[in-house]
């Protein structure tokens, strides 16, 4: 397994990233295919915000751990961040496959839209970066892992935090 990850991991990360971005684009542009009964339209956005917040906290704790050279704790927190982000993506796909997107109705559009646009663009960019960073760690290519992690961490943290901000700004309109 480690050999497969080492030699094919980056290609697999890119393929998964493109597939995920394609699925999300289809969900936005295509028909609503997922039907969930008994679920309020504001439930999953709350879940998504909590998962983004947990991912952000795990990222910060993982960064603090590696700064203290505590690799096992770093690994645990970073894998937790990956787990929270995967759960977020599943919930996000279900949410947008089930319910129409909410429109922001506040008076702070000058703040909301730049945050939203930067969040969306960086979310698409961060998916392959997270997967490649993870593959490099799992395949023990720590020199390459460190190089990309320096970029991955702040972008991933920004995406996680702005996910919560976007939710908080839209919460009154669900």
C-alpha positions in Angstrom: 0.0 0.0 0.0 2.7 2.5 0.9 4.5 1.8 -2.4 1.3 2.5 -4.3 0.7 5.7 -2.3 4.3 6.7 -2.9 4.3 6.2 -6.7 0.7 6.9 -7.6 -0.6 9.0 -4.7 -0.3 12.4 -6.3 -2.2 11.2 -9.4 -4.9 9.7 -7.3 -5.2 12.9 -5.3 -5.7 14.9 -8.4 -8.3 12.5 -9.8 -10.2 12.5 -6.6 -10.1 16.3 -6.4 -11.3 16.7 -10.0 -14.1 14.2 -9.4 -15.2 16.0 -6.2 -15.2 19.4 -7.9 -17.2 18.0 -10.8 -19.7 16.4 -8.4 -20.2 19.7 -6.5 -20.5 21.7 -9.8 -23.2 19.2 -11.0 -25.1 19.5 -7.8 -25.2 23.3 -8.1 -26.1 23.3 -11.8 -28.2 20.1 -12.1 -31.5 19.0 -10.7 -32.0 18.3 -7.0 -31.4 14.5 -6.8 -31.3 13.9 -3.1 -34.5 13.8 -1.2 -34.4 13.8 2.6 -37.7 14.0 4.4 -38.0 15.4 7.9 -34.9 17.6 7.6 -35.2 21.3 8.0 -33.2 23.4 5.4 -31.2 25.0 8.2 -30.0 21.8 9.9 -27.2 20.8 7.5 -25.7 24.4 7.2 -25.4 24.3 11.0 -23.7 20.9 10.9 -21.4 22.2 8.2 -20.4 25.2 10.2 -19.7 23.0 13.2 -17.6 20.6 11.1 -15.7 23.6 9.6 -15.1 25.0 13.1 -13.8 21.6 14.3 -11.5 21.3 11.3 -10.1 24.7 12.0 -9.5 23.8 15.7 -7.8 20.5 14.7 -5.6 22.3 12.2 -4.5 24.8 14.8 -3.8 22.1 17.4 -1.9 20.1 14.8 0.2 23.0 13.9 1.0 23.7 17.6 1.9 20.1 18.0 4.3 20.0 15.1 5.9 23.3 16.3 6.6 21.4 19.5 8.0 18.5 17.5 5.2 16.2 18.8 4.7 14.2 15.6 2.1 11.6 17.0 -0.1 14.4 18.3 0.3 16.4 15.1 -0.7 13.3 13.1 -3.7 12.7 15.2 -5.0 16.3 14.9 -4.3 16.5 11.2 -6.1 13.2 10.5 -9.0 14.6 12.6 -9.0 17.7 10.5 -9.1 15.5 7.4 -12.0 13.5 8.9 -14.0 16.6 9.8 -13.4 18.0 6.3 -14.6 14.7 4.7 -17.7 14.7 6.9 -18.2 18.3 5.9 -18.0 17.5 2.2 -20.5 14.7 2.6 -22.9 16.9 4.5 -22.4 19.8 2.0 -23.2 17.5 -1.0 -26.3 16.3 0.7 -27.3 19.8 1.7 -26.9 21.2 -1.8 -28.4 18.1 -3.4 -31.5 18.5 -1.3 -32.2 22.2 -0.8 -31.7 25.3 -2.9 -28.9 27.7 -2.0 -29.8 30.5 0.3 -29.4 34.0 -0.9 -27.7 36.6 1.3 -30.1 39.3 2.2 -28.1 41.5 4.5 -26.7 45.0 4.1 -23.0 43.9 4.3 -22.7 42.5 0.8 -19.5 44.4 0.4 -18.0 42.0 3.0 -20.1 38.9 2.4 -19.4 38.5 -1.3 -15.6 38.9 -1.2 -15.4 36.4 1.7 -17.8 34.0 -0.2 -15.9 34.2 -3.5 -12.5 33.8 -1.9 -13.9 30.9 0.2 -15.2 29.1 -2.9 -12.1 29.7 -5.0 -9.7 28.6 -2.3 -11.9 25.6 -1.3 -11.5 24.3 -4.9 -7.7 24.9 -4.7 -7.3 23.4 -1.2 -8.9 20.0 -2.0 -5.9 18.7 -4.1 -3.5 20.4 -1.8 -4.8 18.6 1.3 -4.8 15.3 -0.5 -1.3 15.7 -1.8 -0.1 16.8 1.6 -1.7 13.8 3.2 -0.3 11.4 0.5 3.2 12.8 1.1 2.9 12.3 4.9 1.5 8.8 4.5 4.2 7.8 2.1 6.9 9.2 4.5 8.1 11.8 2.1 8.4 14.3 4.9 10.6 16.8 3.0 8.0 17.2 0.3 5.2 17.1 2.9 6.7 20.0 4.8 7.1 22.0 1.6 3.5 21.8 0.6 2.1 21.8 4.1 3.5 25.4 4.6 1.0 26.5 1.9 -1.8 24.0 2.7 -2.2 24.8 6.3 -3.0 28.5 6.1 -5.2 28.1 3.0 -7.1 25.2 4.6 -7.5 27.2 7.8 -8.8 30.2 5.9 -11.3 28.0 4.1 -12.5 26.4 7.3 -12.9 29.7 9.1 -14.5 31.5 6.2 -17.0 28.6 6.0 -18.1 29.4 9.5 -18.2 33.2 8.7 -20.3 32.6 5.5 -22.7 30.4 7.5 -23.0 33.1 10.3 -23.7 35.8 7.7 -26.4 33.7 6.0 -27.9 32.1 9.1 -30.8 34.6 9.4 -31.9 33.8 5.8 -32.4 30.0 6.2 
